[in-house]
Amino acid sequence: MLPSNLKGYDMHFNIVTDTAGSKVGELANELRNYLIPRVHNTYANVDVTILVGFRCLPKSYKRRSFIRYIKKDNCLAIDISVELEDYIKMYKIEQRYHLGNIFIEYLRKALIKRTFEGLDNEEFIDNIIKWGKEISIKMDCGQIKVENWFRDEIDWSSDLDK
């Protein structure tokens, strides 16, 4: 069953989390809040569900990332697991950098094997990257920074936990 905020669209896109003790939940919210309306507006005519899960759990859980297509629901599930022990040592900007790169890597892997009528996979990925780079963050000094997501390297000039 789809969350109520996804009803009324042909394209269903959502990001969910299962995290403990890191900034992964906050970072997923940044992406979710910015990407969902843009994906739904741009791809309203595409009949597919893409669900992305970010998990930051203890290594002892032995949780592994996976990609699964559920044909009967026309649903592409991308479940990304990262280890809590690694992420609690990182500043938020480092977590954003690594999580963003992993997200795009898994999105590419998931879409390389699938085609959906009306969805240009490369354009979709390019749009996700473009929209992610538009997300602004207010620094402690009052400056507004963009291009915080999907960078080639960490921007150490940013506030570390913004």
C-alpha positions in Angstrom: 0.0 0.0 0.0 1.4 3.4 -1.0 1.6 6.3 1.5 -1.3 8.8 1.1 1.1 11.5 -0.1 1.8 9.4 -3.2 -1.8 8.9 -4.3 -3.0 10.7 -7.4 0.1 10.2 -9.4 1.0 7.6 -11.9 4.7 7.9 -11.0 5.2 7.0 -7.4 8.6 8.0 -5.9 9.4 8.0 -2.3 12.4 7.8 0.1 12.1 6.1 3.4 14.6 5.5 6.2 15.5 3.0 9.0 18.4 4.6 10.9 20.0 4.8 14.3 22.5 7.4 15.6 23.6 9.2 12.4 22.4 12.0 10.2 21.1 9.7 7.5 17.4 10.3 8.5 17.8 14.0 8.3 19.6 13.7 5.0 17.0 11.5 3.5 14.4 14.1 4.6 16.3 16.8 2.6 16.2 14.6 -0.5 12.6 13.4 0.0 11.2 16.9 0.6 12.9 18.4 -2.4 12.8 15.5 -4.9 9.3 14.1 -4.5 7.3 17.1 -5.9 9.7 17.5 -8.8 9.7 13.9 -9.7 5.9 13.7 -9.5 5.4 16.9 -11.5 7.9 15.9 -14.2 7.1 12.3 -14.5 3.4 12.2 -13.8 2.7 10.3 -17.0 5.1 7.4 -16.2 3.4 4.4 -14.6 6.0 3.0 -12.2 6.8 3.1 -8.5 10.3 3.7 -7.4 10.9 3.3 -3.7 14.3 4.1 -2.1 15.2 3.0 1.4 18.2 4.3 3.3 19.2 2.2 6.3 22.0 3.1 8.7 22.2 0.2 11.0 24.8 -1.6 13.2 27.2 -3.9 11.4 26.0 -6.7 13.6 22.6 -6.6 11.7 24.5 -7.8 8.6 22.0 -5.9 6.5 22.9 -5.8 2.8 21.9 -3.4 0.1 19.7 -4.7 -2.7 17.6 -3.8 -5.8 14.4 -5.6 -6.5 11.7 -5.3 -9.1 8.3 -6.4 -8.2 6.6 -7.1 -11.5 3.0 -7.4 -10.2 3.2 -4.0 -8.6 5.5 -2.4 -11.2 7.7 -1.4 -8.3 11.4 -0.8 -8.3 12.7 -1.1 -4.8 16.2 0.2 -4.0 17.3 -0.6 -0.5 20.6 1.0 0.5 22.3 -0.1 3.7 25.3 1.6 5.3 27.0 0.7 8.5 26.3 2.8 11.6 29.8 2.4 12.9 31.2 4.2 9.8 28.6 6.9 9.7 28.7 8.0 13.4 32.4 8.9 12.8 31.5 11.3 9.9 30.4 14.9 9.9 27.0 15.5 8.2 28.7 16.9 5.1 30.7 13.6 4.8 27.5 11.6 5.3 25.7 13.6 2.6 28.6 13.1 0.2 28.8 9.4 0.7 25.0 8.8 0.8 24.5 10.9 -2.3 27.1 8.9 -4.3 25.7 5.6 -3.1 22.2 6.7 -4.0 23.1 7.6 -7.6 25.2 4.4 -8.0 22.3 2.2 -6.9 19.8 4.2 -9.0 22.0 3.7 -12.1 22.3 0.0 -11.3 18.6 -0.3 -10.8 17.6 1.5 -14.0 20.2 -0.1 -16.3 18.3 -3.3 -16.2 14.8 -1.8 -16.6 12.9 0.3 -19.0 9.6 1.9 -18.2 7.4 3.4 -20.9 7.8 7.2 -20.9 10.9 7.2 -18.7 14.3 8.1 -20.2 16.5 6.6 -17.5 19.5 8.8 -18.1 17.4 11.9 -18.1 15.7 10.8 -14.9 19.1 10.3 -13.2 20.4 13.6 -14.6 17.3 15.4 -13.2 17.7 13.7 -9.8 21.3 15.0 -9.7 20.3 18.5 -10.9 17.5 18.8 -8.4 19.7 17.5 -5.6 22.2 20.2 -6.4 19.5 22.8 -6.0 18.9 21.9 -2.4 20.1 24.9 -0.3 21.5 24.8 3.1 21.9 27.9 5.4 25.3 28.0 7.0 25.9 29.4 10.5 27.3 32.6 9.0 23.9 33.1 7.2 25.3 32.2 3.7 23.0 30.0 1.6 24.9 27.2 -0.1 23.8 25.0 -3.0 25.4 22.1 -4.7 25.7 20.2 -1.4 24.4 16.9 -2.9 26.0 14.7 -5.6 29.4 16.4 -5.5 32.6 15.0 -6.9 34.3 15.8 -3.6 33.4 17.0 -0.1 33.1 20.8 0.1 35.2 21.3 3.3 34.3 25.1 3.2 30.8 24.2 4.3 29.7 24.0 7.9 30.5 20.4 8.9 27.2 19.6 10.5 24.8 21.4 8.2 
